[in-house]
């Protein structure tokens, strides 16, 4: 018997219909493949919760600059700055404060003041957990609350004040804890340790950076903290050509710290994550006049000792603001920032942007594309931090303004600090996001 004799071919119309369906199916799936959407959806039920964890009161005019870390034992540590008497960046006393959670961010222990000095600005600049030795390190810069006037050069540019490690009370310091942040060591001045051979000086009073412990390669176990250097005269409003991002690191579990390599100029605060091949990816706040309005990145292939690759992340628009990045698992990296574009100002004036619309994104291809994003707060929102608890819960801490999104007030994005607590299943729900409320600006 000829098998072909029993074969009933599809009519031409059915073949055409099937071909059309296959064509459109391939067309629909192609963008997903190109943008590296996660291959499987999380099985757990989605959840989301958001609340203010630090609420300003008394002398505290604003809580700001949150940094998050999770210890090997699962303790969540949130370090940030209490701005006393004024929400301004400088000119008044500031403290380093801490709250901890022992249940993956569901509840928080009382606030601890872990670094303060009367008459000084004490500014948190880094946080990292050594999960091999169960230690936590907090870095901060100390400077006089009322510094002397700086001398401008012939073009009116002002140099960042030089921090002298021998001058009593100023410089970059570290403290450590061996009991999950319950108690802390004496201050240790590491300003000279962070001084690179190229003559740059640490920008430690304003780095506001996360730290990581390397998990791959010959440098496995290295503690790496992102930071900043000034290579010369630097005025944040007029000239950031000499401002570079960098890292410092420790290969002996925090006994000593060494300066790493630095990026090109025109950048602000940075955040660091380890890529799947063990490289370090440094996400930069971007001040370059040519590409301002989107973030940039630098990559190191030697554990942060040099940075040899540079690129722009055109998907990651920003209003010139700090952001944060963290690894979720071997396939997924998370990123958070206020997703707002810039206002183009009058000729000769620096463009600026409102800090609103705190957004969390996910990448599945080592930060090349960011196909998943979720708006978590359409209101005023500034500096942020993101971290992953040992049970997979995601925490995004951020400065939250208390005013209506259309109300423009000084330091609008910076009053309280909130924490959004959710899981990957919630982040992967790609339903239509809430309406984004943007400020109307007269040009």
C-alpha positions as CSV (number, residue, x, y, z in Angstrom):
1,X,0.0,0.0,0.0
2,X,1.2,3.4,-0.9
3,X,1.1,5.6,2.2
4,X,0.8,8.6,0.1
5,X,-2.5,7.3,-1.3
6,X,-4.1,7.8,2.1
7,X,-2.6,11.3,2.6
8,X,-5.2,14.1,2.4
9,X,-3.5,17.3,1.5
10,X,-4.7,20.5,3.1
11,X,-6.8,22.7,0.8
12,X,-5.0,25.8,-0.4
13,X,-7.0,28.1,1.9
14,X,-6.0,26.0,5.0
15,X,-2.4,25.9,4.0
16,X,-2.4,29.7,3.5
17,X,-4.2,30.2,6.9
18,X,-1.6,28.0,8.7
19,X,1.3,29.8,7.0
20,X,-0.1,33.2,8.0
21,X,-0.5,32.1,11.7
22,X,3.0,30.7,11.8
23,X,4.3,33.9,10.3
24,X,2.7,36.2,12.8
25,X,3.7,33.8,15.7
26,X,7.3,34.1,14.6
27,X,6.9,37.9,14.2
28,X,5.5,38.1,17.7
29,X,8.2,36.0,19.3
30,X,11.1,37.6,17.5
31,X,11.3,40.8,19.7
32,X,11.1,38.7,22.8
33,X,14.1,36.7,21.7
34,X,16.0,39.8,20.6
35,X,15.4,41.5,23.9
36,X,16.2,38.4,26.0
37,X,13.0,38.1,27.9
38,X,13.3,35.7,30.8
39,X,12.5,32.2,29.5
40,X,10.3,31.1,32.4
41,X,7.9,33.1,34.6
42,X,8.3,32.8,38.4
43,X,6.0,30.2,39.9
44,X,5.4,32.0,43.2
45,X,2.4,34.3,43.7
46,X,3.3,38.0,43.2
47,X,3.3,40.3,46.2
48,X,4.1,44.0,46.7
49,X,4.3,46.3,49.7
50,X,5.5,49.9,50.1
51,X,6.0,52.0,53.2
52,X,8.0,54.9,54.6
53,X,10.7,53.4,56.9
54,X,12.4,56.7,57.8
55,X,10.1,59.7,58.4
56,X,11.6,63.1,59.1
57,X,10.9,64.8,62.4
58,X,12.5,67.1,65.0
59,X,15.9,68.3,63.8
60,X,15.9,65.9,60.9
61,X,14.9,68.0,57.8
62,X,15.3,65.0,55.5
63,X,16.5,61.4,55.4
64,X,18.5,60.7,52.2
65,X,21.1,58.6,50.3
66,X,20.0,55.1,51.2
67,X,22.3,52.1,50.8
68,X,21.2,48.5,51.2
69,X,23.0,45.3,51.9
70,X,22.1,41.8,53.0
71,X,24.5,39.8,55.2
72,X,25.3,36.1,54.9
73,X,23.0,35.5,57.8
74,X,20.2,37.3,56.1
75,X,20.1,40.5,58.0
76,X,19.1,43.5,55.9
77,X,21.0,46.6,56.6
78,X,19.9,50.0,55.4
79,X,22.4,52.9,55.9
80,X,21.5,56.4,55.1
81,X,22.0,60.1,56.0
82,X,20.1,62.2,58.5
83,X,20.3,65.8,57.4
84,X,19.9,68.0,60.5
85,X,18.2,71.4,60.4
86,X,18.4,71.6,56.5
87,X,17.7,69.3,53.6
88,X,20.7,70.9,51.7
89,X,23.7,68.8,50.6
90,X,26.2,70.8,52.8
91,X,26.6,73.6,55.3
92,X,25.0,71.8,58.3
93,X,25.5,68.7,60.5
94,X,24.7,65.3,59.1
95,X,24.7,61.8,60.7
96,X,25.0,58.2,59.4
97,X,22.0,56.2,60.6
98,X,21.0,52.6,60.3
99,X,17.9,50.4,60.5
100,X,18.0,46.6,60.3
101,X,15.5,43.9,59.4
102,X,15.7,40.3,60.5
103,X,12.7,39.1,58.5
104,X,13.5,40.1,54.9
105,X,12.2,43.6,55.1
106,X,8.8,42.8,56.7
107,X,9.6,44.7,59.9
108,X,12.5,46.9,60.9
109,X,14.4,47.4,64.2
110,X,14.8,50.8,65.7
111,X,17.1,53.4,64.3
112,X,20.8,53.5,65.3
113,X,23.1,56.5,64.9
114,X,26.3,54.8,64.0
115,X,28.5,57.8,63.0
116,X,28.2,61.5,64.1
117,X,30.4,64.4,65.1
118,X,29.2,67.8,66.3
119,X,29.9,70.6,63.8
120,X,30.6,68.1,61.0
121,X,29.0,66.6,57.9
122,X,29.3,62.9,58.3
123,X,28.3,61.4,55.0
124,X,27.7,57.7,54.3
125,X,29.6,56.7,51.2
126,X,29.6,52.9,51.0
127,X,28.3,49.6,52.5
128,X,29.5,46.1,51.9
129,X,29.0,42.6,53.5
130,X,31.8,40.0,53.8
131,X,29.7,36.9,53.7
132,X,32.7,34.6,54.2
133,X,33.7,36.2,57.5
134,X,30.2,37.5,58.6
135,X,31.4,41.1,58.7
136,X,29.8,44.4,57.6
137,X,31.7,47.5,56.6
138,X,30.3,51.1,56.4
139,X,32.3,53.9,54.8
140,X,31.7,57.6,55.3
141,X,33.3,60.9,54.7
142,X,33.8,63.6,57.3
143,X,34.2,67.3,56.6
144,X,33.5,70.5,58.4
145,X,29.9,71.6,58.2
146,X,31.0,75.1,57.5
147,X,34.1,74.8,55.3
148,X,36.3,77.7,54.4
149,X,35.7,79.5,51.1
150,X,37.3,77.8,48.1
151,X,39.6,79.8,45.7
152,X,38.4,79.9,42.1
153,X,40.8,79.7,39.2
154,X,41.0,82.2,36.4
155,X,37.9,80.7,34.7
156,X,35.8,80.7,37.9
157,X,36.0,77.0,38.5
158,X,36.3,75.9,42.1
159,X,38.4,72.9,43.2
160,X,36.9,70.3,45.5
161,X,38.4,70.9,49.0
162,X,41.4,68.6,49.6
163,X,40.8,66.2,52.5
164,X,44.0,65.8,54.6
165,X,44.2,62.4,56.3
166,X,46.5,64.0,59.0
167,X,44.0,66.7,59.8
168,X,42.1,65.8,62.8
169,X,38.5,64.7,62.1
170,X,38.3,64.9,58.3
171,X,38.8,62.4,55.6
172,X,37.3,59.0,54.6
173,X,36.6,56.5,57.4
174,X,35.4,52.9,57.8
175,X,33.7,51.1,60.7
176,X,32.9,47.4,60.9
177,X,30.5,45.1,62.7
178,X,30.9,41.4,63.5
179,X,27.4,41.0,65.0
180,X,25.1,41.8,62.1
181,X,25.2,45.5,62.7
182,X,24.2,45.5,66.3
183,X,27.5,47.1,67.4
184,X,30.3,48.9,65.6
185,X,34.0,49.3,65.9
186,X,35.9,52.6,66.4
187,X,36.4,54.8,63.3
188,X,39.5,54.0,61.1
189,X,40.8,56.8,58.8
190,X,41.6,55.2,55.4
191,X,42.0,58.4,53.4
192,X,45.7,57.8,52.6
193,X,45.0,54.1,51.8
194,X,42.6,55.2,49.0
195,X,45.0,57.7,47.5
196,X,46.0,56.3,44.1
197,X,49.5,56.8,42.6
198,X,48.2,59.0,39.8
199,X,47.6,61.9,42.3
200,X,43.8,61.7,42.3
201,X,42.1,62.4,45.6
202,X,39.2,60.4,47.0
203,X,35.8,61.9,46.6
204,X,34.7,59.9,49.6
205,X,32.3,62.3,51.1
206,X,29.7,61.9,48.3
207,X,30.1,58.4,46.7
208,X,26.9,56.9,48.2
209,X,27.8,53.5,46.8
210,X,26.9,49.8,47.1
211,X,29.5,47.2,47.6
212,X,29.8,43.5,46.5
213,X,31.8,40.4,47.2
214,X,33.1,38.8,44.0
215,X,31.8,35.3,43.3
216,X,33.9,34.2,40.3
217,X,37.5,33.8,39.1
218,X,40.9,34.3,40.6
219,X,39.7,37.2,42.7
220,X,36.7,35.4,44.3
221,X,36.0,36.8,47.8
222,X,37.4,40.3,47.0
223,X,35.3,43.1,48.5
224,X,34.6,45.8,46.0
225,X,33.0,49.2,46.7
226,X,32.3,51.8,44.0
227,X,33.5,55.3,44.7
228,X,34.7,58.6,43.1
229,X,38.0,60.4,42.5
230,X,38.7,64.0,41.5
231,X,41.6,64.2,39.0
232,X,41.8,68.0,39.2
233,X,39.6,71.1,39.8
234,X,36.0,70.0,39.9
235,X,32.9,72.0,40.3
236,X,29.7,69.9,40.2
237,X,27.7,72.8,38.6
238,X,30.1,73.9,35.9
239,X,32.9,71.4,35.3
240,X,32.8,67.6,36.0
241,X,35.4,66.9,33.3
242,X,37.8,65.8,36.1
243,X,35.3,63.8,38.1
244,X,35.8,60.1,37.6
245,X,34.2,57.0,39.1
246,X,36.3,54.2,40.5
247,X,36.3,51.3,43.0
248,X,38.4,50.5,46.0
249,X,38.8,46.9,47.2
250,X,40.1,44.5,49.8
251,X,41.6,41.0,49.4
252,X,42.1,40.4,53.1
253,X,38.5,40.7,54.4
254,X,38.7,44.4,55.2
255,X,42.0,44.6,57.0
256,X,43.4,46.8,54.2
257,X,41.8,48.7,51.4
258,X,43.4,49.6,48.0
259,X,42.4,52.0,45.2
260,X,41.3,50.5,42.0
261,X,41.0,51.8,38.5
262,X,39.0,54.8,37.4
263,X,36.6,55.6,34.5
264,X,36.6,58.5,32.1
265,X,35.4,61.8,33.4
266,X,32.1,63.6,33.4
267,X,30.4,61.2,35.8
268,X,28.8,61.3,39.2
269,X,27.9,58.5,41.7
270,X,28.1,54.9,40.5
271,X,26.9,51.4,41.3
272,X,28.7,48.1,40.7
273,X,27.6,44.6,39.8
274,X,29.4,41.4,38.8
275,X,28.6,40.1,35.4
276,X,28.1,36.5,34.5
277,X,31.7,36.1,33.3
278,X,33.2,37.7,36.5
279,X,33.7,41.2,34.9
280,X,32.7,44.3,36.9
281,X,30.0,46.6,35.5
282,X,30.0,50.2,36.8
283,X,26.7,52.1,36.1
284,X,27.4,55.8,36.1
285,X,25.4,58.9,36.7
286,X,26.2,60.8,33.5
287,X,27.2,64.5,33.2
288,X,28.8,64.4,29.8
289,X,27.2,67.3,27.8
290,X,27.3,65.2,24.7
291,X,25.2,62.3,26.1
292,X,23.5,63.7,29.2
293,X,20.1,62.3,29.9
294,X,21.0,58.6,29.8
295,X,23.3,56.6,31.9
296,X,26.8,55.3,31.0
297,X,28.8,52.3,32.1
298,X,32.4,51.1,32.4
299,X,33.6,47.5,32.5
300,X,36.6,46.0,34.3
301,X,38.0,42.5,33.5
302,X,40.5,42.4,36.4
303,X,38.3,42.8,39.5
304,X,38.3,46.6,39.3
305,X,42.0,47.3,39.0
306,X,41.4,48.9,35.5
307,X,38.4,49.9,33.5
308,X,38.8,49.3,29.8
309,X,35.4,49.4,28.2
310,X,32.9,52.3,28.1
311,X,29.4,52.6,26.7
312,X,26.0,54.4,26.9
313,X,22.8,52.8,28.2
314,X,20.3,54.6,26.0
315,X,17.4,52.7,27.5
316,X,18.2,54.0,31.0
317,X,17.1,57.6,30.9
318,X,17.7,59.7,34.0
319,X,17.2,63.2,35.4
320,X,20.9,63.3,36.4
321,X,20.5,61.2,39.6
322,X,22.0,58.4,41.6
323,X,20.8,54.9,40.8
324,X,21.6,51.4,41.9
325,X,22.1,47.9,40.4
326,X,22.2,44.4,41.9
327,X,22.3,40.8,40.8
328,X,19.1,38.8,41.5
329,X,20.3,35.4,40.3
330,X,22.7,33.9,37.7
331,X,20.4,35.1,34.9
332,X,18.9,38.4,36.2
333,X,20.3,41.8,37.1
334,X,18.1,44.5,38.7
335,X,18.3,48.3,38.3
336,X,16.4,51.2,39.9
337,X,16.3,54.9,39.3
338,X,13.8,57.8,38.9
339,X,12.8,57.3,35.2
340,X,12.5,60.9,34.0
341,X,14.0,62.8,31.1
342,X,15.7,66.2,31.3
343,X,14.3,69.7,30.9
344,X,16.2,71.6,28.3
345,X,17.1,74.9,29.8
346,X,17.9,78.2,28.2
347,X,21.1,78.5,26.1
348,X,24.1,78.4,28.3
349,X,22.3,76.9,31.3
350,X,22.8,73.3,32.5
351,X,19.9,71.0,31.7
352,X,18.1,69.5,34.7
353,X,15.3,67.0,35.5
354,X,12.7,66.4,38.0
355,X,13.3,63.3,40.2
356,X,10.1,61.3,39.9
357,X,8.7,57.9,38.8
358,X,10.9,55.4,40.7
359,X,11.2,52.5,38.4
360,X,12.7,49.0,38.7
361,X,14.0,47.2,35.7
362,X,15.4,43.7,34.9
363,X,18.0,42.5,32.5
364,X,18.7,39.0,31.4
365,X,21.7,39.6,29.2
366,X,24.3,41.2,31.5
367,X,22.8,44.8,31.2
368,X,22.8,44.9,27.4
369,X,19.0,45.3,27.3
370,X,16.3,46.0,29.9
371,X,13.1,44.5,28.6
372,X,11.2,44.4,32.0
373,X,10.3,47.5,34.0
374,X,7.8,48.4,36.7
375,X,6.9,51.8,38.0
376,X,6.7,51.6,41.8
377,X,6.1,55.2,42.6
378,X,4.8,57.9,40.2
379,X,5.6,60.7,42.7
380,X,8.7,62.5,43.8
381,X,11.6,60.0,44.2
382,X,15.3,60.5,44.3
383,X,18.4,58.5,45.3
384,X,17.7,54.8,45.5
385,X,19.2,51.4,46.5
386,X,18.2,47.9,45.5
387,X,19.1,44.5,47.1
388,X,17.9,40.9,47.2
389,X,17.1,39.1,50.4
390,X,18.2,35.5,51.0
391,X,14.7,34.3,50.3
392,X,14.5,36.1,46.9
393,X,12.5,39.1,48.2
394,X,13.6,42.3,46.4
395,X,13.9,45.5,48.4
396,X,14.1,49.0,46.7
397,X,14.8,51.8,49.2
398,X,14.4,55.3,47.8
399,X,14.1,59.0,48.8
400,X,10.4,59.8,48.7
401,X,9.0,63.3,48.5
402,X,5.8,64.0,50.4
403,X,4.3,66.6,48.1
404,X,2.0,66.1,45.2
405,X,3.9,65.2,42.0
406,X,2.9,68.5,40.4
407,X,3.9,70.6,43.4
408,X,7.4,72.1,42.9
409,X,9.1,72.8,46.3
410,X,12.8,72.9,47.4
411,X,14.2,69.3,47.8
412,X,10.9,68.0,46.5
413,X,12.2,64.5,46.0
414,X,13.9,64.2,49.4
415,X,12.0,64.1,52.7
416,X,11.5,60.5,53.8
417,X,13.0,57.2,52.8
418,X,10.6,54.4,51.7
419,X,11.1,50.7,51.0
420,X,9.2,48.9,48.3
421,X,9.2,45.1,49.0
422,X,8.2,42.7,46.3
423,X,9.2,39.5,44.4
424,X,10.3,38.7,40.9
425,X,6.8,37.4,40.0
426,X,5.4,40.9,40.7
427,X,8.1,42.6,38.7
428,X,7.4,40.3,35.8
429,X,3.7,41.1,35.7
430,X,3.8,43.4,32.6
431,X,0.4,44.8,32.8
432,X,-0.2,48.4,31.8
433,X,1.7,50.5,34.4
434,X,0.0,53.2,36.4
435,X,-0.3,56.6,34.8
436,X,2.9,58.6,35.0
437,X,2.4,62.0,36.5
438,X,4.9,64.5,35.1
439,X,5.4,68.1,36.0
440,X,4.3,70.6,33.5
441,X,7.2,73.0,32.8
442,X,7.0,76.4,31.1
443,X,9.8,76.7,28.6
